[in-house]
Amino acid sequence: MSGIVGVLNVDGTPLDDRLLPRLTSFLSFRGPDRQQCRMIEAHVGLGHALLASTDLSGGVEQPFTLDGRTWIVGDARIDARSDLLAALDAAPVDDASDIELILRAYVLWGDRCVEHLLGDFTFALWDGSQQRLFCARDQLGVRPFYYAQCGPAFVFSNVLDCVRQHPAVSRELNDSTIADFLLFGVNQDPASTAFRDIRRLAPGHSLTCSTNQTRCQCYWTLPIDEPLFLKSADEYSERFMELLRMSIRDRLRTDRVGILMSGGIDSPTLAATAVGVLRAGSPGFALHAFTSVYDRLIPDEERYYAGLVASHLDIPIHYDVRDDETSLMHWGQIAVHTPEPVDNPAAVAASNEFLGQVAATARVFLYGEGPDNALQYEWRPFVSHLLSGRQVRILARSVLHDLAVHRRMPFWSAIKHSTIGRREQEEWREQFPAWLNDDFAVRYECKRRWEHSRQPLPSPHPIRPAAFVGLGRTLWQSWFEDCDLAAGAANVELRHPYLDLRLLRYMLALPAMPWCRNKLILRRAMRSSLPRKVLRRRKTALAGCPDLKRVEAVGFPELVPSADLLRYVNPRKVPTAPRTAVELRAALRPLGLNYWLNDLSSAERRDAPS
């Protein structure tokens, strides 16, 4: 989670000598181990703030060059290094840093280098021979990239607030993005931010900036692979484990690791696999598990099941008891800054406190997000696809396998839960917010946006339509950037093994019957590695919403509207006693926006010249 920054005056005007060092110094909170900047030419400079999280990250100084003409800065972890080295024919540089590999790939393939890169990365390089800047963000958008072009000045960073430090960047807000936040809690445009002048590079996109133009280009979209039909059940689980081990090895490169572990199946599978990888390569490793639990507010069983896993794997476990964490109850006392509005600043403060406490244990933490989306049990499109292709034999085998493992037909469960499902959908369906400022709602067509969002998104995937569409939602970008923000503040890295593109594509190609039902592929792969009670446990949600319980006990935070909020919200219509988790989530957005606008005004008053 190192910090990067760069400035280019496209008209050739020399940079202010003080600007680049100031922007690089701003990133020291994110890269405390080393800060360096370099004027590449009179009109272009690059800066880097290092967080040395793994064995290879601290060995090369950035900005980095091979020939003195092409320079790069980046925050990157490149996977499948041996494959890339073979393609580069670069055997003498086996120990090259990830940033050097990216530069060598650019030298060989030019802009198409990104088509050869796997991993989480964001980078920018100055090509002196072509007098242009080339930038890219990884395929899923795990690492962020922000930029602004104001007249001749082009400035970029992986920290939004750093871009805002450039004197040419306006403080004006992007009201269209604010409308998205108030309606949905997340920006629907992957290329915009809450500020008029600042853009984000969308996932799977590259950017070039030169005297003539600034151009963004999509270089990757999630492929649609054919369904994978293997000969035996063992082949499915063995291939899954091969890919998972590969993904975890690429994400470790250190023997001090933390894992955010629940009592379910996803993160314990990561923990068991990571223990095997570490024991094979680093006998003196330290892997610590961290589990969030509620002991009183909403008693759950996470402590029990996560404890079983830790005991079985012989790893230490630490419990984050969340009953008394910073929450809505402390709304008037929290002090937290976010680059863009969030609906619950108290939750951000709690996350920051937690990661700050565990950072002494490790700088790399594994996160088990991914299977809930990639392994959705979509049996209907799977059956329809096989019937339309007249693959009756495969369908019969799949249904019989599903029955043999799960002991009941999916059709009966669907019938049984259809009425309940419709009722739950109604309970979780938000209503159009009546508290929007009327003029603002008309100007930004909020009603039309709302109605459009209610329509199901079409999916080109024949057997996994919901999973495929879900992985492309802007919600993922927002979640990745929230992770990046919290981890950057704590000087740690959160890594997501299930979202390795090789493993993700494999999960999407699995036949839904039987492998996605109750995540059978994980349970079979772990049948000799995790306790039987954990393997048999069904996915279990909390028995309620913790913040709703807190609101019921102490009341909803008072909204004291700022003058800036009134252009967006009618505060008299904001609910003061939400009754459900959905109502609470919606009612928090105007409060979160108000908190952010106040913080923004306070920061601008502090920064104003006296």
N, C-alpha and C positions, 0 to 999 in steps of 0.2 A: 504494500500500500504506500509506496513512495510517492512523492509529489513531483509533478513536472510543470514547466511553464515555458512559454516562448513568445517572442514579439517580432513581428516583421512589418517594416514600413514598405509597402509595395511600390511606392514611388521613388524609393532609393534614398529618402531623407534619413540622415544619421539618427540613431536612437539617442535619447537622453542618457547620459552615462550613469545616472542614478537610478533609472527606472528598473532595469533588469535585476540588479542586486536587491532592490527593495522587494520586487515580486518574489524572488527566490527565497529571501529571508522570511517572507510571509508564510512560506510552506514549511518552516522549521517544525511546527507542531506535528506535522504529518511525517516528516523525514528527519528525525532528531540525530541520526548517526553521522550525517555529512551533508552539507549544502555547497553546491558549486554552480557557477554560471560562467558563460563564456560568450563574448561578442564574436560571432562567427565571421561576420562582415560588419561594416559600419551600420547597415540598416537591418541586421537580423541578429538575434541573440537567443540562446537557450539556457534554461536553468533546471536544476535537479536537486531534490531533497531526499536523501536515502533513508529508508527503513530496511536494515539488514535482517531479514526474517529467516533466510535459509542459507545453506552453505555456499551457494553460487552468487547470491545477490550482492555481497559486499566486495567482491574481488575486482570489479571494474569501475572506473570513475566515469561519470557522465557529466556533461555531454561527451559522447564517445565517437571516435572516428577511426577508420582504417587507413585513409589516404590524405587527410587534411582538407579534403574538398567536400565530402559528404559526412554530415554529423547527425547524431540521433540522440534523443532523450526518450525514455519510456518507463512505464510501470508495467512489467510483463513477467509472466511465467509461461514458458513455451513447453508444450507436451510433445511426446513422440520425438524426442531429440535425436535418437539414433537414426530414425527414418529421415529426418530433415538433414542431418549431417551426411548421410549417404547420398541424398539428392543433391546436396551442395558439393559433393566430392571433397569434403573438408575434414578428412581423417586427422590431420595434424592439430586440429583445434577441438579435440574431444572435450576439453575442459572449458570451452568458450562460454561466456555468460550468455544468458538469453538475449540480451540486447545486442550482443555481437552477432548472434545467429540471425536476428531480424535484419541487421544491416547487411550481412553477407547475402541473405535472401534477396534483399532489394537490389544489391549490385548485380546479382545473376538474373533476376526476373523482372526488375522494375516494379511498376505498380501492381503487377500480378503476384508479387511476393505474398500478399495476404491470402491468396488461394492455397498456399503451401503451409500456412501456419495453423497450429492447433494450440489451444490454451486460453488463458485470460490475459488480455493485453490492451494497452492503449499507448500509442507512441506517435512521435512526430520526427521527421528528419528533413534536414535542409540539404538539398542537392545543389551544390555550388555550380556544377557544370551546366545545369538547366535553369539555375536561378529560380527555384521554386521550392515550396514546402509541401511535403507529402505526409498525411496523417491517417491513422486508421484506429478503429475500435473493434474488439473481438466480436465473434459471430453472435453471441447471446447478449452482449452488453454487460458483462460482469464488471468490467473496469470502465469508468465514465470518461467522457471527453467533452469539454465545453469550449466555445470559442465566440469571438465577437469581431466584426469588421466594421470599423467606424471611420469612414473616409479612407485615408491610406493606411491606417493602423489596423493590423490583424494581430490579435492576442489570443492565446489558447492556454488551457491548463486542465488537469483532471480534478481541480477544485474550483467550484463555481465562484466562491467568494474571492479567489485569487484573480479571476478575470475581472471582477468588479473593481479591483484596485487600480486598473489602468485608467488614467485621467480622461481618456476619450469615451469611456463607456458610460452611457446614460444610466441614471437611477430610475428611469421611468419603468413602470410595471407593464406586463403583458396581460391585459384584462381578459383576453380569450382564455389564457391558461388559468387565471383565477376562476373563471366561470367553470372550467373543467373540475377544478379542485372542489368548488362548492357543490357541484352536482354529483361528482363521482368519487371524490377523495383522491383522485390520481389524474394526472395530465393525460389526455387522449392522443396528443400529438407527440410522437417520439423525438421530434427535432426541435421543439420549442422549450423555453423555460419560463419562469415567472417574471423575467426581465425582458423588456422590449428588445434590447440590443444583443442579448446573449442567446446563443443557440447551443443545442447539444448534438453531437454527432450520433446518429441513430445506430443501434447494434447492426453489425454486418455491413457497415459503410466505411468508405475511405473518402478523403478530402484532399484536393490539391489547391494551392494558393500561389499565384504568381502575379506578375505585373498585369497580365491580360485578363485574368478571371479567377474566381473562386468557384470550385465545382465539387459537389458531393456525388458519390456514385455507390450504388448497392453492389457489393461483390459476393454476397452469400444469402441464400434463403434455405430454410430447413428442407432437405430432400424428402421425397416420398418414396420409400423403399417397398419392394414387394414383400408380402408376408413371408415369414421364415418358417418353413416346414422341415424339421429335422427328423432323423430316424428314430431317436429315442429320447426319453425324458432326461436321461443323464447328459446327453449332448447339450440340451438347453441350459441346464444349470452349470455345467462345466464352462460353456462359453460365457455365460454371465459372470462367473467368478474370474475367469481369465481377464475379462474387460475391466471388472471392478478392481482387481489387484493392480492392473496397469494404470488405471486412473489414480488410485491412491498413491502408488509409487511416484507418479509424476507430481503429486501434490504434497509430498512430504519433504524430501531432501533435507531433513533435519531429524534428530532423535528426541526432540522435546516437542510434544504435540498435545493439544487439548482437543476434546470432542464434546460438542453440545449434544447430549444424549438423553433421549426420552426413554420411556419404558415400552415403546412400541416395537416395530420391527425394522424401520428404515435406519435410524442411527445406530442401534445395536449391531446391525449387519456391517455398517462402516467400522464400528469399534472392533468387532471380531476380525475383520479382514485386515485392518490396520495393525492389530497386534501380531497377526501372522507375518505381515510384510516386515514389520520392525524387528521381530525376533529373528527373522532370517538374515537381516542385514546389519542390525545394531543391537547386540546383546545388552548394552547398557542403556537402552532407551527409557524414556519416561513418557507414558501416555496417561493423561488424567481425564476423567469424565466429569462433566458438569451437568447437573440435572435440576431443572426448575420444578418446584413442588408447591402445592398449597396444603397446609396442614389444618387450617381452621376455616378460612373464608369459603372455599369450595373443596372439601377434602377429596383427594384423588388417590390413585394407586401408583402414581409414577415412582414414588420413592421405593415402593416394594419391588416393582418389576425392574427398574433400572439397577437397584441393588443386587438383584439376582444376576443380572448381566455382568456387573462389575466383579462380583464374587467369582462367577464362573470363569471370567477372563483373567482374574487376579490383577486387576488394575485399581488404583485409588479412585474414589468417587467423592465429589463435593456437591452438597445440596444447596441450591439457591432458593431459599424460602421466600416466596413472593407475597405472603399475606400482608406484610407491613412495608412493602417496597414503595418507593415514590410513586404516587398515583394521583388520580383526580382529587383525592382528599387534600392534596398539598398544592393545588393549583395556584394559590396566592403566594406560595413560597418558592416555587421552582424558578431557576434561572438557566435557561438552555437556549442555544442559538442553532437554528437550522437555516440552510441557504434558501430554502423554499418553504412555503407553509405546510404544516402537518396537522392532522386533526387532533392529535393528542400529544402535546409537548411533554406531559408528565411521563408518558411511556418512553419517549426518547431519553429523558433524564434517567429513568430506571435502567434502560439498556446501556447507557454510557457508564453508569455506576457499576453495573455488573461486569462489563468488559474491562473496566479499569481495575477492578479487584482481581480478575483472573489473569490479567496480563503478566503478572509476575511469574506465572507458571510456564507460559509458552508464548511464542509470537505467532504460531500457526494453529488455527482451530478448524476442525472439520465440521461441516454442517450437512445435515441429511435431507435437504430439500430436493425434490425431484420426483420420486416414485408416486406420490399422491396424484400428480398430473400425468406422468408418462405411463402409468400402469392402471389407468381407469378401465373398469370392466365394461367395455363396449361390445356386448355380445350380439346385439341386434344388427349393427352394420356388418359385423363379422359373418353372421349367418347369411345375411342378404348377399354379401359379396360372393360367398362360396356357392350359393344357390344360383346367382346370376351367371356364374362361370361354369355351372354344372359340375362342380367339384364335390359331388355327393359323397364319395368315399372319404375324402378328407374331412368333410363336415361330420359324417357319422363317427369317424374316429375321434374327432375333437369333442363331440358331445359325450361320447362314452367315457373318454378320459376325464372330462369335467365331472360327470356323474360319479365316476369311481373315486375321485379325490374328494369332492365336496358333498356327496351323498344326497344332493337334491337338485332339481332342475332350476335354472335361473328364472324360468317363466313363472313358477309358483311364487317366488319371492317378489317378482315384479307385480303380480296380481295382489298379493297380500299387502304390499306397501304402497300401492298406487294412491289410495285415498289418503293415507297418512302423508305421502309425499306431496300431494297437491296442497294439503293443509299447511305443511311446513313451508312450501314455496310461498304461499300467501303471507305467512308470518314473516318470512325473510325478504319479502318484496318491499323495497323502499317506495315511498310516495314522493311525487315531485315536491320539492321544498317550497312551502308557501311563504317562507321568510326572506326570499330573494327580493332585493330592491326592484320594483316594477320596471323602471326605466332601464336598468341594467339588464334585466331578464329579456326585455324586448330587443335591446340593442345587440345582444350576443346570442339571440335566437335560442335561449336556454330550453324552451319547451320543445323545439324541434330536435335539439341535441338529445334531450331526455327520451323522447319517443324513439329516436333512431337507436339509442343504446338498448332499448327493450327488444329490438329485433335480433333473432339468432344470427350469428355470423356464419356465412357459408364456408364449408370446408372442402378442399379438394382431396382429402385423404379418404380412401374407400373403406378402410376397416377401423381407423382410429381418428375419426373426425373431431371429436371433442378434445382429445389430448393434443392433437396437432394445432388446432386453433388456440387452445389454452396456452401453449408454449410461445405463441406469437403475441400475446396480449401485452399492452403497455404496462400492466400491473407488474410484470416481471422486471422491466427496466426500473420502475420505481423501487421495487424490493431490493434489487441489486444495489442501487444507489444509496438506499437506507443502510444496507449492510456496510457498504464502503465508507459511508460517513461515520457510523458508530465505530467501526474497526479502526479507521484512520485516527480518530480522536484518542483511542486507547493504545495506538501503536501496535496493533496486531493485524493479522490477515485471516479472513474467513474464506475457506475454500470449499467447493461444492463438487465432490467426486461424482455424484449421480448425474451432474450436468456436463460431464465430459461428452463431447459430441459423438465419440465412438460408442460409448455406453448408451447414450440417449437414443441414438438411431437404432441400436439393438432392441431396446425396450419398446420402441414404437413399432418395430417389425414383428414382435412376438404375437402369436395367435392369442386373441383375447380369451378363448376357451382352450385350455383351462388356466393359462399362465398369469392372467391379470386378475382373476377372481381372488379376492382377499390376498393379493400380492403373492400368489403361490410361488412364483419364480424365486423370490427372496427366501421364503420359508423352506423350500426344498434345498436351495443352495446352502442354507445355514443349519440343516437338519442334524449335523454332528458338531456344530460350533456354538450353538446357543442353547440355553435351558429349554426344556420341553414346554414349561408353562408360558414362556415368552413366545415360543413358536405357535402355540395354540391360542394366544390372546388375540381377540378381534380388535380392530381399530376402535379406540375409545376416546370420545371427545369429552371435554370438561362438562360437568353437569350444570353449568350455568356460565354467565358472563361475570368475571370478577369485578369489573368496573361498575356494572349495573348493581351488583350487591353493595358496592361502596356508596353508590348514589342513593340506593334505598335506605342506607344507614345514616348518611350525613347530608344528603341533598346534592343537587346539581350545582356546579360552580356558577357564580353570578357573572353575567355578561355586563361589563362596563364598557360600552362601545367607544372606540376612538373615532375622531372625526373622519379618518380615512375609511373606516369600515362602512360608514353610512352610504357610500357610493355603491356598495355591493349588497348590503343586507339591511332589512328592516328589523331592527333588534326587538321591537315590540312583539313580533310574531315568532321569535325563536322559542321553542318549548323549554320550559323550566323544570319539567318533571317527566322525562322520557320513561316509558313503561316497558319497553323491550330493548334488546341489544341492538336491533336495527334502528329504532328511533334514537337511541343513544349515539350510535355511530354518526347518524346524520346531524344530530343536534350539536355534536362537538365541532363540526367543520367551521361554522361561523366563529366559535370561540377560539379555535386554532388559528384562523385567519387573523382575528383581532390581536391575539398574542404575538403573531409574527409581525404584523404591521407596527405594533408598539415597539417591538425589538428593533425593527428596521429604523424607525424614527429615532430611537435612542442612540443607535450606532451612528447615524448620520449627524446627530447633534454632537456626539463625541469627536467625530472626525472633522467637523467643520473648522476652518481656520478661525482663530480668535481675533 
